[in-house]
Amino acid sequence: MDTFDAGAGGLLRQPKAVWATAGASVVAFMGIGLVDPILPSIARGLDATPSQVSLLFTSYFLITAVAMLLTGFVSSRIGGRKTLLLGLAFVVVFAGLAGTSGSVAELVGFRAGWGLGNALFVSTALAVIVGSAAGGSAAAILLYESALGLGMACGPLLGAVLGNISWRYPFFGTATLMAVGFLCITAFLKEQPKPARKTSVLDPVKALGHGGLASAAVSAFFYNYTFFTVLAFTPFVLDMTPYRSGAVFFAWGLLLAVFSVIVAPRMQERFGSLKVLGGSLVLLAADVLVLGYGGHTAAIVCTILSGAFIGVNNTVYTELALGVSDAPRPVASAGYNFVRWFAAAAAPYFAPKIEEWTDIHVPFVVAAVTAVLGALVVLVRRGALTYEAEELQTSHAVEDGVTVFAN
């Protein structure tokens, strides 16, 4: 099935509730890369080291990982609309407070609260979009993936534009945009049906007892370490103005979006998911090695190019998590995300620490090794990772009102 072709026809013919949720999703995903171009500015403004500032990612994703065990529990009891609004409220409050921070410790703490809100929001956004969409689930999922890619691309751009004035402005800007999203969802989105079965907090952990899901989660853990070394550590290596750094990561995000939504499904159809994933991980490893050891121009090119490999990997990993286990998909994806987001928390902290202990090249060597380890897990565990239908149907991405935090 070609995801892009199947969903394009009904993509634009959507009710206001879908557009409200998709628009808020763009802003939610913008929050991930928002701080990228302003990390050096934050370090100067708060008199902090790179490793201290990188804790902005660590606290954000550590809370996100733990919250993956809670989002299904919450949404299965209060419903999708209320879960979205609760998440948005958290983001508005904590993003706004982040802009008032007087120390890096305060900023890290507020960023953690932001991560909890974002987890609550994005974990249910796709299910809400599909439940309200016209034209079938394929169009709805395509819309959601497009929102994800647009958010990942525009986050660094917004951070650069506002951050060029002050490092505080991107946080205030995000709080304002999410407040608008809160009002739009309040006005246009009706309550969604609650799932027939309530989810337990421990259900996602129990689902990891399945060998295939555990293998996908472990491989994704190693991959996410590489991914977030690029995202959180590279801005210090590039050492560019917010505008220039924002432009680099905007181009990175565009490649991520295109390869995730358009290229990855076509490659999977032709070569098979596991071959595509293994090959993409090896190429990502080579890319980050050149990024670390090349000159400044090579670092810029390789940073942008990594978006293509990351986009492919994100799509395939998400489908593996949804299709390899016999557990209900929301439960399986929550367990999978619980594992992989710990790497997203670890990489931003350890990469600058490794540089302090050694030199600026070694963090990228470690990132290349973790990408290769991810590929080795895919190779060794390919039997457990094989699912019945190599060509997964995107309509299976949603079940019982809760979905994976895709990509």
C-alpha positions in Angstrom: 0.0 0.0 0.0 1.4 3.4 -0.9 0.6 5.7 2.1 1.1 8.9 0.2 -1.1 8.0 -2.8 -3.8 6.4 -0.7 -4.2 9.4 1.6 -3.6 12.4 -0.7 -7.1 12.4 -2.2 -8.9 13.1 1.1 -6.2 15.0 2.8 -7.6 18.5 2.5 -11.3 17.7 2.9 -11.4 17.6 6.7 -13.7 19.0 9.4 -12.6 21.8 11.6 -11.9 19.5 14.5 -9.3 17.6 12.5 -7.5 20.8 11.4 -7.6 22.1 15.0 -5.9 19.0 16.3 -3.4 18.8 13.4 -2.5 22.4 13.9 -1.9 21.9 17.6 0.2 18.8 16.7 2.5 20.9 14.5 3.2 23.2 17.5 3.6 20.2 19.8 6.3 18.7 17.6 7.9 22.1 17.1 8.7 22.0 20.8 11.1 19.1 20.3 13.6 21.0 18.1 12.7 24.5 19.3 15.7 24.9 21.5 18.2 23.6 19.0 19.4 26.9 17.5 19.3 28.8 20.8 21.2 26.3 23.0 24.5 28.3 22.8 22.5 31.5 23.5 20.8 29.9 26.5 24.3 28.7 27.8 25.6 32.3 27.5 22.4 33.9 29.0 22.4 31.6 32.0 26.1 31.2 32.4 25.8 27.4 31.9 28.0 24.7 30.3 26.8 22.7 27.2 26.2 19.6 29.3 24.0 21.7 31.7 22.0 23.2 28.9 21.6 19.8 27.2 19.6 18.7 30.2 16.7 20.6 28.6 16.4 17.6 26.3 17.2 15.1 29.1 14.5 16.3 31.5 12.0 16.6 28.6 12.4 13.1 27.3 12.9 11.4 30.7 9.5 12.6 31.7 8.1 11.7 28.2 9.4 8.1 28.7 7.8 7.6 32.1 4.6 9.3 30.9 4.2 6.7 28.2 3.1 4.4 30.9 0.4 6.9 32.0 -1.1 8.3 28.8 -3.1 5.2 28.0 -4.2 4.9 31.6 -5.4 8.6 31.6 -7.0 8.7 28.1 -8.9 5.4 28.6 -10.6 6.9 31.6 -11.2 10.6 30.8 -11.4 10.4 27.0 -9.3 11.8 24.1 -10.6 15.4 24.1 -9.9 15.9 27.8 -6.5 14.3 27.5 -5.6 16.6 24.7 -6.7 19.7 26.6 -4.9 18.5 29.8 -1.7 18.1 27.8 -2.0 21.5 26.1 -2.7 23.1 29.4 0.6 21.7 30.8 2.5 22.9 27.8 1.1 26.4 28.0 1.9 26.7 31.6 5.4 25.2 31.6 6.5 26.7 28.3 5.5 30.1 29.6 7.4 29.5 32.9 10.5 28.3 31.0 10.7 31.8 29.4 10.9 33.4 32.9 13.7 31.1 34.2 16.5 32.7 36.1 18.8 29.7 36.2 19.4 26.6 34.1 18.0 24.4 36.9 14.7 26.2 36.7 14.6 25.9 32.9 15.4 22.2 33.1 12.6 21.7 35.6 10.0 23.6 33.6 11.1 21.7 30.5 10.3 18.5 32.3 6.7 19.7 33.0 6.5 20.6 29.3 7.5 17.1 28.4 4.6 15.6 30.5 2.1 17.8 28.7 3.5 17.0 25.3 3.4 13.3 26.0 -0.3 13.5 27.0 -1.1 15.5 23.9 0.8 13.6 21.1 0.0 10.2 22.5 -3.7 10.7 21.6 -3.6 13.2 18.8 -3.5 10.7 15.9 -6.4 8.7 17.4 -8.5 11.9 17.7 -7.7 12.9 14.2 -8.6 9.5 12.8 -11.8 9.5 14.9 -12.9 12.8 13.4 -11.4 12.6 9.9 -13.2 12.4 6.6 -11.8 10.2 3.7 -10.6 7.3 5.8 -7.8 6.6 8.1 -5.1 6.7 5.4 -5.7 10.4 4.8 -5.9 11.1 8.5 -2.6 9.4 9.2 -0.9 11.1 6.4 -2.1 14.5 7.7 -0.7 13.6 11.2 2.6 12.5 9.8 2.8 15.7 7.7 2.1 17.7 10.9 4.9 15.9 12.6 7.4 16.6 9.8 6.3 20.2 9.5 6.6 20.7 13.3 10.1 19.1 13.4 11.1 21.4 10.5 9.6 24.6 11.8 10.6 24.2 15.4 14.2 25.2 14.8 13.1 28.0 12.5 10.8 29.5 15.1 13.5 29.1 17.7 16.0 30.9 15.5 13.7 33.9 14.6 12.5 34.5 18.1 15.7 33.5 19.7 17.7 36.0 17.7 15.8 38.6 19.8 16.1 36.8 23.1 16.5 33.2 24.1 13.3 33.6 26.2 11.0 34.5 23.3 10.7 31.0 21.7 9.3 29.7 25.0 6.7 32.5 25.2 5.9 32.0 21.5 5.2 28.3 22.0 3.0 29.0 25.0 1.0 31.5 23.0 0.6 29.1 20.0 -0.5 26.2 22.2 -3.0 28.5 24.0 -4.5 29.1 20.6 -4.6 25.4 20.0 -6.3 24.9 23.3 -9.0 27.3 22.3 -9.5 25.8 18.9 -9.8 22.2 20.2 -12.2 23.5 22.9 -14.4 25.1 20.2 -14.2 22.5 17.4 -13.6 19.1 18.9 -16.3 17.0 20.4 -15.6 14.3 23.0 -14.4 11.0 21.5 -15.7 7.6 22.5 -13.8 6.0 25.3 -12.1 2.6 24.6 -14.0 -0.4 25.6 -11.2 -1.6 27.9 -9.3 0.6 30.4 -5.5 0.4 30.2 -3.4 -0.5 33.2 -0.2 1.4 34.0 1.7 -2.0 33.9 0.2 -3.2 30.7 2.9 -1.6 28.5 5.7 -3.2 30.6 4.1 -6.6 30.4 3.9 -6.3 26.6 7.7 -6.1 26.5 7.7 -9.8 27.4 7.1 -10.4 23.7 10.4 -11.1 22.0 9.7 -9.2 18.8 8.5 -6.1 20.6 11.4 -6.2 23.0 13.9 -6.5 20.1 12.3 -3.5 18.3 12.5 -1.5 21.5 16.1 -2.3 22.1 17.1 -1.6 18.5 15.2 1.7 18.7 16.9 2.6 22.0 20.3 2.4 20.3 19.0 4.3 17.3 17.5 7.1 19.4 20.8 7.7 21.1 22.3 8.4 17.7 19.2 10.5 16.7 19.4 12.8 19.7 23.2 13.1 19.7 22.6 14.8 16.3 19.7 16.9 17.5 21.0 18.0 20.9 24.8 18.1 20.5 25.4 19.2 16.9 24.4 22.9 17.6 27.4 23.3 19.8 29.6 21.8 17.1 28.3 24.0 14.4 28.6 27.0 16.6 26.5 29.2 14.4 24.2 32.2 14.9 20.5 31.3 15.8 19.5 32.2 12.2 22.1 30.0 10.5 21.6 27.1 12.9 17.8 27.4 12.5 18.2 27.2 8.7 20.3 24.1 9.0 17.8 22.3 11.2 14.9 23.5 9.1 16.4 21.8 6.1 17.1 18.7 8.3 13.4 18.7 9.3 12.2 19.0 5.7 14.3 15.9 4.7 12.9 14.1 7.7 9.3 14.9 6.7 9.8 13.9 3.0 11.6 10.7 3.7 9.2 9.7 6.5 5.9 10.3 4.6 6.9 9.7 1.0 10.2 7.9 0.5 10.1 5.3 3.3 6.8 3.6 2.2 8.1 3.2 -1.3 11.4 1.8 -0.2 9.7 -0.7 2.1 7.4 -1.9 -0.7 10.4 -2.5 -2.9 13.1 -3.9 -0.5 11.2 -4.9 2.7 11.1 -3.1 6.0 14.0 -4.9 7.8 16.5 -4.4 4.9 15.5 -0.8 4.6 15.9 -0.3 8.3 19.3 -2.1 8.6 20.7 -0.2 5.6 19.5 3.2 6.8 21.0 2.6 10.2 24.4 1.8 8.7 24.3 4.9 6.5 23.3 7.0 9.5 26.4 5.7 11.3 28.6 6.6 8.4 27.0 10.0 8.2 27.6 10.9 11.9 31.2 9.8 11.6 31.8 12.3 8.8 29.9 14.9 10.7 32.2 14.4 13.6 35.5 14.3 11.7 34.8 16.5 8.7 35.2 20.2 8.4 32.5 22.8 9.2 30.9 22.5 5.7 30.9 18.7 6.0 29.3 19.0 9.4 26.5 21.2 8.0 25.9 18.9 5.0 25.9 15.7 7.2 23.5 17.3 9.7 21.0 18.0 7.0 21.5 14.6 5.3 20.9 12.8 8.6 17.3 14.0 8.4 16.7 11.6 5.5 18.0 8.5 7.4 16.1 9.6 10.5 12.9 10.0 8.6 13.1 6.5 7.1 14.1 4.9 10.5 11.2 6.6 12.3 8.6 5.3 9.9 9.9 1.7 9.9 10.4 1.6 13.7 6.9 2.8 14.3 5.4 0.1 12.0 7.5 -2.5 13.7 6.2 -1.5 17.1 2.6 -1.6 15.8 2.9 -4.8 13.9 5.3 -7.2 15.5 3.5 -7.9 18.8 0.3 -9.8 19.6 -0.5 -7.2 22.4 -3.1 -4.4 21.6 -1.3 -1.9 19.6 -1.7 1.1 22.0 -0.2 -1.1 24.8 2.6 -2.4 22.6 3.5 1.1 21.4 3.5 2.5 24.9 6.0 -0.2 26.1 8.1 0.4 23.0 8.2 4.2 23.5 8.9 3.7 27.2 12.2 2.0 26.3 13.3 4.1 23.4 12.7 7.6 24.9 15.2 6.8 27.7 17.9 7.0 25.0 16.6 10.4 23.9 17.1 11.5 27.5 20.5 9.9 27.8 22.2 11.2 24.6 21.9 15.0 25.2 23.5 14.5 28.7 26.3 12.0 27.8 27.4 13.6 24.4 28.7 16.8 25.9 30.1 14.9 29.0 32.0 12.6 26.6 33.4 15.6 24.9 34.6 17.0 28.2 36.3 13.7 29.1 37.8 13.2 25.6 37.4 15.5 22.6 34.7 16.8 20.3 35.0 13.8 17.9 34.3 11.0 20.3 30.6 11.7 20.9 30.0 11.1 17.2 32.0 7.8 17.3 29.8 6.7 20.2 26.7 7.7 18.1 27.9 5.8 15.1 28.5 2.7 17.3 25.0 2.9 18.7 23.5 3.1 15.2 25.4 0.0 14.2 24.3 -1.8 17.3 20.7 -1.0 16.4 21.3 -2.5 13.0 22.9 -5.6 14.6 19.9 -6.1 16.7 17.7 -6.0 13.6 20.0 -8.5 11.9 20.3 -11.0 14.8 16.7 -10.8 15.8 15.2 -10.6 12.2 13.3 -13.8 12.8 11.5 -12.3 15.8 11.0 -9.0 14.0 9.3 -10.6 11.0 5.6 -10.0 10.8 3.1 -11.8 8.6 2.5 -9.0 6.2 5.6 -7.1 5.1 3.5 -4.4 3.7 1.7 -3.1 6.8 -1.6 -1.3 6.4 -1.4 2.2 7.9 -5.0 1.9 9.0 -3.7 -0.4 11.7 -1.9 2.4 13.4 -4.8 3.2 15.7 -6.7 1.1 18.1 -9.0 1.8 21.1 -8.5 5.5 21.1 -4.8 5.6 21.9 -1.8 5.6 19.5 2.0 5.5 19.4 4.0 8.7 19.8 5.0 8.2 16.2 8.5 9.1 15.2 
